[in-house]
Amino acid sequence: MQVGDSIDGRFTLLKKREYDLPGVDRFLARDERLRQTVVVDLITSLAPSAVRRSALASMTVRDPRIARTIAVVAPTGTGITAIVTETAPGVTLAQVLTDRRLDEARARAVVGEAARALSAASARRVHHGWVRPEVLTVDARGHVVLSGIATDGPLALQAAIRRGSGEAADATALAHVFLACVTGVEAGEATATDVPDGLSDGSRALCDAAIAGHPLDGLAQVLDYLGNFDARVLRGLPAGVDSLPLPIARAAAETKRRRRERAAAARNRLQARPGPVIAIAPQTLERAEEAASGPIPIVAEASIELEDLHDLLTFDAMVDEQAAKRKTTTAELFWERMHRTWPQSEHISSRLQRAHHRALHGGSIPSTPIVLLLVFAGLVVVALLAATWITAGQGDPPPTSDPLDHYPDYTFAP
């Protein structure tokens, strides 16, 4: 099958998509009956009947957090088994964790919603079998959708990627997903040093279980570890990925890289200055960069310049520390609130992205609104003063200083 072909006269293949499991060719397709875009998985594994049975069982699950299985198509004589499911708009958790990590509140919300969805499926004896960040999607409204419940478990089993299935396996997989969320590192590579400080006791226990490789008893244990969570914190996540924190190890590496670049730039500035030649060893600059308190053996002519370099690098380190602990700006808070209310607005989404970019990278302040505001305020003040003067001029006229026409009495005497 290829792009342009039709399956069962209903599903037209539009575009092939990459997938991380063998034994399946994934396509985006057009459902001519429902007039919507769907996902079509063409099963190429050695045992497509097992996948077909799993897909048929998943059709009994009705939960808004699970991508619904629309149809299972196996035309007679074609040897084709196609599983058709709903598309999940938004950003996948794997895309978020490529460069970022989630704070505890968002991680608890994503994993908690997934656990509730899997609990609803488990009540009908349907299990996923291969839960991972690639199958969890968050849209602009903060809704979490779990996909792959119809196909991924049997395919992973046939590819020998996993062993066992059931509620306990899904719960253990969710613990690994939570560890990846809060650390930004693949669960199999994360260590205790990657776990951020300040996590709640339940979140810490879930991370420790994932790091130690301890299996969980069931989904109820995951929800018990997570405690209460608010899924509303996920609103606007696709537009705010760039504002999420970096993984701890990568943040430290970025800080070291910036410091090395500043040290190299400072070395070049010192060597470009006219005057006596100054020999500065690389380890000297590194000690100055780290604000070392020990003596720095260089020639006397460079002492003043080295003090300036020391102050410069110390100030840059302070700026880096403050930037790492920055608070959300007023503009970000305003546009995030607007985006939660109108998540489909492209104008508000672009404004939110600009606010995140300005908070992270800084920039010039737009002067036109400020000038207009000042001019308007000046006009208001002038109008108030003029009104005051006009009102004061409408009272009784001031007394005159001219003398009255009064003559003495003797003037009228006979």
C-alpha positions in Angstrom: 0.0 0.0 0.0 1.1 3.5 -0.7 -0.1 7.1 -0.6 -3.2 7.6 -2.7 -4.5 4.0 -2.3 -7.9 3.4 -0.7 -8.8 0.8 1.9 -12.3 -0.7 1.8 -13.4 2.2 -0.4 -13.5 4.4 2.7 -10.0 5.3 3.9 -7.7 7.2 1.5 -4.0 7.2 2.5 -2.6 10.7 2.5 0.9 10.6 4.1 3.2 8.1 5.6 4.4 8.7 9.2 7.3 7.3 11.1 6.6 5.0 14.0 8.9 3.6 16.7 7.6 0.1 16.6 8.4 -2.6 14.0 5.7 -4.6 12.3 3.5 -1.6 11.3 3.3 1.0 8.5 1.5 4.1 9.8 -0.3 6.5 7.5 -2.5 9.6 7.9 -5.7 9.0 5.9 -9.0 10.6 5.1 -12.1 8.9 6.3 -14.6 9.7 3.5 -17.6 8.6 5.6 -16.8 10.7 8.7 -15.0 13.4 6.7 -12.1 13.6 9.1 -8.4 12.8 9.2 -7.6 9.4 10.9 -4.6 7.2 11.6 -4.3 4.0 9.7 -1.9 1.3 10.9 -1.1 -1.4 8.3 0.0 -4.4 10.3 3.1 -6.2 8.7 4.1 -8.3 11.7 4.2 -12.1 11.6 1.1 -12.5 13.7 -1.5 -9.8 12.6 -4.3 -11.8 14.1 -3.2 -11.0 17.7 -3.1 -7.3 16.8 -6.6 -7.6 15.3 -8.0 -9.2 18.4 -6.5 -6.5 20.6 -7.9 -3.8 18.4 -11.4 -5.4 18.5 -11.2 -5.5 22.3 -10.1 -1.8 22.5 -13.3 -0.8 20.6 -15.3 -1.5 23.8 -13.5 1.2 25.7 -15.1 4.6 25.8 -13.0 7.2 27.5 -12.2 10.7 26.1 -8.6 10.3 27.2 -8.1 7.3 24.9 -7.8 7.6 21.1 -10.9 5.6 19.9 -10.5 2.7 17.5 -12.8 3.5 14.6 -12.5 0.3 12.5 -10.6 -2.9 12.0 -10.4 -3.7 8.3 -9.2 -7.0 6.9 -10.6 -7.4 3.3 -10.9 -11.0 2.2 -8.1 -12.2 -0.1 -5.9 -9.1 0.3 -3.9 -10.2 3.3 -4.2 -6.6 4.7 -5.0 -5.9 8.3 -5.6 -2.2 8.9 -6.4 -0.6 12.3 -8.0 2.8 12.1 -7.9 5.1 15.1 -8.6 8.8 15.8 -5.9 11.4 15.5 -4.6 13.0 18.7 -3.9 16.8 18.0 -1.3 18.6 20.1 2.3 17.9 21.1 3.5 14.5 22.2 5.3 14.0 25.5 8.3 12.7 23.5 8.5 16.0 21.6 8.4 18.0 24.8 11.1 15.8 26.5 13.5 16.1 23.6 14.9 19.4 24.9 12.9 20.2 28.1 11.4 18.6 31.2 8.2 19.2 33.1 7.8 20.7 36.5 6.2 18.4 39.1 2.7 19.8 38.8 2.5 19.2 35.0 4.2 15.8 35.3 1.7 14.7 37.9 -1.2 15.9 35.7 0.0 14.1 32.5 0.8 10.8 34.3 -2.4 11.1 36.5 -4.6 11.6 33.5 -3.0 8.6 31.7 -3.4 6.5 34.8 -7.1 7.3 35.0 -7.5 6.5 31.3 -5.8 3.1 31.7 -7.9 2.4 34.8 -11.0 2.8 32.7 -9.6 0.4 30.0 -8.5 -2.0 32.7 -12.0 -2.2 34.0 -12.9 -3.8 30.7 -9.8 -6.0 30.8 -8.0 -4.0 28.1 -4.4 -3.0 28.7 -2.0 -0.9 26.7 1.2 -3.0 27.1 3.8 -0.4 26.0 3.2 3.0 27.6 5.9 5.5 26.8 6.1 9.3 26.1 5.4 8.8 22.3 1.8 7.7 23.0 0.8 10.6 25.3 -0.4 13.8 23.6 -1.4 17.1 25.2 -3.5 19.6 23.2 -3.9 23.3 23.6 -6.8 22.9 26.1 -4.7 20.6 28.3 -6.5 17.4 27.4 -4.3 14.3 27.6 -4.9 11.6 25.0 -3.4 8.1 25.1 -2.9 6.4 21.7 -1.7 2.9 20.7 -3.9 0.9 23.0 -5.2 -1.2 20.1 -1.8 -2.1 18.5 1.3 -1.3 20.6 1.1 -4.1 23.2 1.0 -7.1 20.8 3.5 -5.4 18.4 6.0 -4.8 21.3 5.5 -8.4 22.4 6.2 -9.8 19.0 9.3 -7.6 18.6 10.6 -8.9 22.0 10.7 -5.3 23.3 8.7 -6.1 26.4 7.7 -9.0 28.5 4.4 -9.5 30.2 1.2 -7.4 30.1 -1.5 -6.3 32.3 -2.3 -3.5 34.8 0.9 -3.9 36.8 3.0 -3.6 33.6 1.1 -0.4 32.6 1.6 1.0 36.1 5.3 0.3 36.1 5.6 1.9 32.7 3.8 5.1 34.0 6.4 5.3 36.8 9.1 5.4 34.1 7.2 8.0 32.2 6.9 10.2 35.3 10.7 9.9 35.9 11.4 11.0 32.4 9.0 13.9 32.8 10.6 15.4 35.9 14.2 14.7 34.8 14.1 15.2 31.0 16.3 12.1 30.8 15.2 8.7 29.4 14.0 6.5 32.3 16.6 3.8 31.7 19.5 6.4 31.9 18.2 8.6 34.8 19.9 8.4 38.1 19.1 9.9 41.5 21.3 13.0 40.7 19.0 13.8 37.8 15.9 14.1 40.0 15.3 17.7 41.0 15.0 18.8 44.6 11.8 19.9 46.2 9.6 17.0 45.0 6.8 15.8 47.2 7.2 12.5 49.1 4.9 10.7 46.7 6.6 12.0 43.6 10.0 11.1 45.1 8.8 7.6 45.9 7.6 7.1 42.4 10.9 8.2 41.0 12.9 6.0 43.4 10.8 3.0 42.3 11.5 3.7 38.7 15.2 4.1 39.2 15.5 1.0 41.3 13.4 -1.0 38.8 10.8 -2.0 41.3 7.5 -3.1 39.7 4.3 -1.5 40.9 1.2 -3.4 42.0 -1.3 -1.5 39.9 -2.6 1.8 38.7 -4.2 2.6 42.1 -0.7 2.7 43.5 0.4 5.2 40.9 -2.6 7.4 41.6 -1.9 7.1 45.4 1.7 8.3 44.9 0.6 11.2 42.7 -2.1 12.4 45.1 -4.3 15.3 44.0 -3.4 17.0 40.8 -5.0 19.7 38.6 -5.1 19.0 34.8 -5.7 22.7 34.1 -2.0 23.4 34.5 -1.5 21.7 31.1 -3.5 24.3 29.2 -1.4 26.1 26.6 1.4 23.5 26.9 2.0 23.2 23.1 2.7 26.9 22.8 4.7 27.1 26.0 7.2 24.3 25.4 10.2 26.8 25.0 9.5 28.2 28.5 9.8 24.8 30.3 13.0 24.2 32.3 16.0 22.4 30.8 17.1 19.0 32.2 19.4 19.5 35.2 22.5 18.0 33.5 21.9 20.0 30.3 21.3 23.2 32.2 24.7 22.8 33.9 26.4 22.0 30.6 24.9 25.1 29.0 26.1 27.2 31.9 29.6 25.8 31.6 29.6 26.4 27.8 28.5 30.0 28.2 31.3 30.6 30.8 33.9 29.0 28.5 32.8 31.3 25.7 32.9 34.4 27.9 36.4 33.3 29.1 37.6 32.9 25.5 36.2 36.3 24.6 37.9 37.9 27.6 41.2 36.2 26.7 40.9 37.6 23.1 40.2 41.1 24.4 43.2 41.0 26.8 45.5 39.8 24.1 44.3 42.5 21.6 45.1 45.4 23.9 48.3 47.4 23.1 51.1 47.3 25.6 53.4 44.6 27.0 52.7 41.0 26.1 50.8 39.2 28.8 51.1 35.5 29.2 48.0 34.0 30.8 47.6 30.3 31.1 44.1 28.7 30.3 43.8 27.3 33.8 44.3 30.9 35.2 41.3 32.1 33.3 39.3 29.2 34.4 40.1 29.9 38.0 39.2 33.6 37.5 36.0 32.5 35.9 35.0 30.4 38.9 35.9 33.3 41.2 38.7 31.3 42.8 40.2 32.9 45.9 43.8 31.6 45.5 46.7 33.6 44.1 46.9 33.9 40.3 50.5 34.0 39.0 50.7 36.5 36.2 52.9 39.5 35.4 52.3 42.7 37.4 51.2 44.7 34.3 48.1 42.5 34.0 46.9 42.7 37.6 44.4 45.5 37.0 43.1 43.8 33.8 42.7 40.5 35.6 40.8 42.1 38.4 38.4 43.6 35.8 38.1 40.1 34.2 37.4 38.5 37.6 34.6 41.1 38.3 33.1 40.6 34.9 33.0 36.8 35.1 31.6 37.0 38.7 28.9 39.3 37.5 28.1 37.0 34.6 27.8 34.1 37.0 25.4 36.1 39.1 23.3 36.9 36.0 23.2 33.2 35.0 22.0 32.2 38.5 19.3 34.8 38.5 18.2 33.9 34.9 18.0 30.2 36.0 15.6 31.1 38.8 13.6 33.7 36.9 9.9 34.2 37.7 7.1 34.3 35.2 6.7 37.8 33.8 3.4 39.7 34.0 3.0 39.5 30.2 3.5 35.7 30.3 0.9 35.4 33.1 -1.6 37.6 31.2 -1.3 35.8 27.8 -1.3 32.3 29.5 -4.6 33.2 31.1 -5.9 34.4 27.8 -4.7 31.3 26.0 -6.4 29.0 28.6 -9.7 30.9 27.9 -9.3 30.9 24.1 -6.9 28.1 23.2 -7.8 28.1 19.5 -6.8 31.7 18.9 -3.7 31.9 16.7 -3.2 35.6 17.6 -3.1 34.9 21.4 -0.8 31.9 20.8 1.6 34.0 18.9 1.5 36.7 21.6 2.2 34.0 24.3 5.2 32.8 22.3 6.5 36.3 21.9 6.1 36.9 25.7 8.1 33.7 26.4 10.8 34.7 23.9 11.1 38.2 25.4 11.3 36.8 28.9 14.1 34.4 28.0 16.1 36.5 25.6 15.2 40.1 26.6 14.8 42.9 24.0 14.0 46.5 23.5 10.9 47.9 25.1 8.4 49.2 22.4 8.3 52.9 22.8 5.3 53.8 20.8 2.6 52.7 23.4 4.6 54.5 26.1 4.8 57.7 24.2 1.1 57.6 23.3 0.3 57.0 27.0 2.3 59.9 28.1 0.8 62.2 25.5 -2.7 61.1 26.5 -1.9 61.7 30.2 -0.6 65.2 29.4 -3.8 66.1 27.5 -5.9 64.9 30.4 -3.9 67.1 32.9 -4.1 70.2 30.6 -7.9 69.7 30.2 -8.4 69.4 34.0 -6.3 72.5 34.7 -8.3 74.5 32.0 -11.6 73.4 33.5 -10.4 74.5 36.9 -9.4 78.0 35.7 -12.7 78.5 33.7 -14.8 77.5 36.8 -12.8 79.9 39.0 -13.5 82.8 36.6 -17.4 82.5 36.8 -17.7 83.9 40.4 -18.4 87.5 41.6 -16.2 90.2 40.0 -13.4 91.4 42.2 -13.8 94.7 44.0 -12.5 97.9 42.2 -10.0 100.2 43.7 -11.6 103.4 42.1 -13.0 106.0 44.7 -16.8 106.5 45.0 -18.5 109.7 43.7 -19.0 111.3 47.2 -18.9 114.9 47.9 -18.9 116.7 51.3 -22.1 118.2 52.7 -21.1 121.8 52.4 -21.2 121.6 48.6 -25.0 121.6 48.7 -25.3 124.5 51.2 -27.1 127.7 50.1 
